Amino acid sequence: MSGENNMQRVIAIDGPSGSGKSTVAKELARRLSVLFIDTGAMFRALAFEADRRLIDPEEGQVLNAFLSDFKMDYGKSESELIVIDGVNLTEKIREHHISTLASVFSQLPSVRKYLLDFQRSLALDHVCVMEGRDIGTVVFPKAFAKFFVTASLEVRATRRLSQLQEKGDTRLSLDQVIADQQKRDESDMNRAVAPLKQADDAELIDTSGITLDEVIAKLELKCKELASTNGIKL
Ligand code: DC
């Protein structure tokens, strides 16, 4: 199948953090029996590794040298979702300070270009649900199904806080999570390259007032319809 056709066999789910998009995307992929691709995990892992190697994001040459000097593997299994140079980073990348680091590194054009190529290569041979910030706008503008999943700031911060607490991190208050979230939203939406925004042809899904189960059921139905009209075999 040609690259052009492959580009369309993607269900693109974008939206801000805490909107429920990861939960929705993962379960949707499971129900449709297609590959689930969490692009945020890639930005997080790349930022984690760059930080570990003391890479200064301001230093272009050093950054470029770094980008050609590691190997990223995605999706070996759920417990080995993201691996760099053989080291499984799946758990480590969920720590709170990595969110801030990932947001910093995700502003950089060379980092975005690197991960854009990586993301496109992963979808070549598979139908997939890919979630992120710019999947429907930049990575797969011709995706056959596009959703922009969002929720109010308070709802998103409350979800994020309970995720952290479930992992045993009880250091943060709701106010701190709201403030951090707001800062990340602003930088995600205002960055020069591939900012977070709804694609013109994406359906807006607000998860504030409904359960994620309801959202998943709705998207499952919609994707099956769209796949059938576009001749895509799920
Ligand atoms: O979805 P997440 O919170 O795991 O994403 C981590 C960071 O990576 C977040 O600051 C936004 C950024 N990101 C991005 O810029 N583009 C993507 N496609 C996915 C994530």
Boltz pocket constraint, residues with backbone or C-beta under 6 A from the ligand:
constraints:
  - pocket:
      binder: B
      contacts: [[A, 15], [A, 17], [A, 39], [A, 40], [A, 41], [A, 43], [A, 44], [A, 99], [A, 102], [A, 103], [A, 104], [A, 106], [A, 131], [A, 132], [A, 133], [A, 134], [A, 135], [A, 184], [A, 188], [A, 194]]
      max_distance: 6.0
